[in-house]
Amino acid sequence: MSTTPYTPAAPTTWPSEPEGPSPLFAVASLLLGLLVVALAFTAVFLWLDAHSARDAANRAADRAVAGGHDMSTMAAADIGALTSYAGASPANAIDVAMAHKAFPAQLPAVQPGAVAHFDLVLKDITLQIAPGVKYSAWAWAGGAPGPVIHVRQGQIVDITLTNSGAIPHSVDFHAARVAPNVYFKDVNPGESFHFRFKAGDPGVYMYHCGTKPVLMHIANGMYGAIVVEPKAGVLPQADKNYVLVASEWYLDSDGLGKAAQFNMTKAHARQPDWMTFNGYSGQYVTHPLTAKPGETVRFWVVDAGPSIDTDFHIVGTILDRAWVDAGLTSRPLRNVQTVAVPAGGGGVFDVKIDKPGLYPFVSHAFAAVDQGQVGLLKVGHVAGTMSH
Ligand SMILES: [Cu+2]
């Protein structure tokens, strides 16, 4: 049996880039800039309008269900348990979104020395998870996700966990190789637990409360990210480092009046109302992450779930390097479009974008975008914002 040898296609000739801005190019750029600003604001308003519209539709559906004489009480209750509150928003949603202080996505500095100390405080706290949407969370003193922990490979991670909540909780570090029954044990309300582990494996990992039912403790906000950076010089240099923790929220009400609470029926059905990066729907649409043209931007992504994967993609570019499941000891994939980050897993992604613009980063499972798992990377001086 003969095989035909593979012959590479002749190189395609691409149009050359302009050498420098001509006057016409400058005017066109200015007009395009103005257009982008106009489109950006229109897009944000359309996005919020769409959310309001969906909410109105949902409320109408609720009323129809509640008032339907032909429907048995049982059927109505079943549908009601899965009623979606996705997109619920107050009339001043854009103002609320703009006033929201975005979770700091910048990777914090590593503590010097052989041991890095971290105080984690678990707390029952009412959070905003979307503009005007309140949620009664079990989370951390600063909200959800918990603080980003950044250590170097080989450092000792020294954790003091304090439970200021009303029921027992714990913390499970995916970056640790330890006996879970000893290290990830339940801590009673009002008590603290101190432990150490060596950060031997580089990557970005989830940490979370591991107390049963784990689904509920994670869904209520008890998760965060720990970055274990390899020794200096192992990774290519990055100019910007951003940490994104993806998660989903399951609500028992719209949260616009009183705070919503966890809905186990929806969590079992994997039907979230909101999906977020760093705990708040679309916060980096109104408060974009930034980079200069030509900078290498590294995204450290964890999917906290509790149950749905994140298909990480940046619109308008290609991931130059992708360390799948954050396996920083292996070679990265090169030039890939979308990489799945599994619930409970991580990924590290490098992009270098030369052209100024607004580049949405999303979970390309697009229901996630409609539910808020979207942000913007603003490259260069580009006015305004937009949604995708
Ligand atoms: Cu817990």
Boltz pocket constraint, residues with backbone or C-beta under 6 A from the ligand:
constraints:
  - pocket:
      binder: B
      contacts: [[A, 138], [A, 168], [A, 169], [A, 170], [A, 209], [A, 210], [A, 211], [A, 217], [A, 222]]
      max_distance: 6.0
